[in-house]
Amino acid sequence: MEPTSPRPIIIRGGEDASPAVRLRRIVRKSALLNVVIVLTSFPVLVLAGGPRAVVPALAIMAGITLVIWTVTFALFSCVSIGRLLWITFSHGPRRKPAVTPRTVGLGDRWLDGPGG
């Protein structure tokens, strides 16, 4: 007769937690937005104003870039703080985390017995 292997322990908890906002995804979308704005508006500004419009066009592009990144990180911070506060102060059912079995040191279940 073979000894039965222990069943895997499923630790439940955190089902009511909202999914985290990923900064990498937000940064990628903001960078793509910035590239599209620069690639479409810079040639238009330069063609409309001639060679003397290059420096003002670069200044406008720098301002647009600054606004995009400021709004991106401000919104990310506000959403993250809002989710943190929502999870902290929500009145949903809370469960205590499951107690994991202690496995300290060497032990033999045949020698230690059921309490061991």
Buried (B, 14 or more C-beta within 10 A) or exposed (E): EEEEEEEEEEEEEEEEEEEEEEEEEBBEEBBEEBEEBBEEBBEEBBEEEEEEBEEEBBEBBEEBBEEBBEEBBEEBEEEEEEBEEEEEEEEEEEEEEEEEEEEEEEEEEEEEEEEE
